[in-house]
Amino acid sequence: MVDGETTPRSLREAEGESVALICCEALGLPGAEFCRGYVQHRLKGEKEIPTQSAQRICAAATTILKAGNDAPDGGPSTSAGTPRESIGT
């Protein structure tokens, strides 16, 4: 799944903001309400995010959250906080 010029900019923006929304919610960070509004604005009334976009969103959010939990000693990182929810379960 490679993002390219064929993916409309509004959908790419919604994907990116969706990743931010998931990460904010999972880490208990402020700003999720702004992400939610921005995603809705970018989707311009679409009822669903396309399956391929949802897969990209979940993969990117999972990668980011896992990277934040990888500490040099192999244990969980304490600097990024503790996720409240599991992604992809």
HUVEN-V426946 format. One record per residue. N is the residue number from 1. SS is DSSP state (~ for helix, > for strand, _ for the rest). Layout:
[[N/SS] [N/SS]]
This chain:
[[1/_] [2/_] [3/_] [4/_] [5/_] [6/_] [7/_] [8/_] [9/~] [10/~] [11/~] [12/~] [13/~] [14/~] [15/~] [16/~] [17/~] [18/~] [19/~] [20/~] [21/~] [22/~] [23/~] [24/~] [25/~] [26/~] [27/~] [28/_] [29/_] [30/_] [31/_] [32/~] [33/~] [34/~] [35/~] [36/~] [37/~] [38/~] [39/~] [40/~] [41/~] [42/~] [43/~] [44/_] [45/_] [46/_] [47/_] [48/_] [49/_] [50/_] [51/~] [52/~] [53/~] [54/~] [55/~] [56/~] [57/~] [58/~] [59/~] [60/~] [61/~] [62/~] [63/~] [64/~] [65/~] [66/~] [67/~] [68/~] [69/~] [70/_] [71/_] [72/_] [73/_] [74/_] [75/_] [76/_] [77/_] [78/_] [79/_] [80/_] [81/_] [82/_] [83/_] [84/_] [85/_] [86/_] [87/_] [88/_] [89/_]]
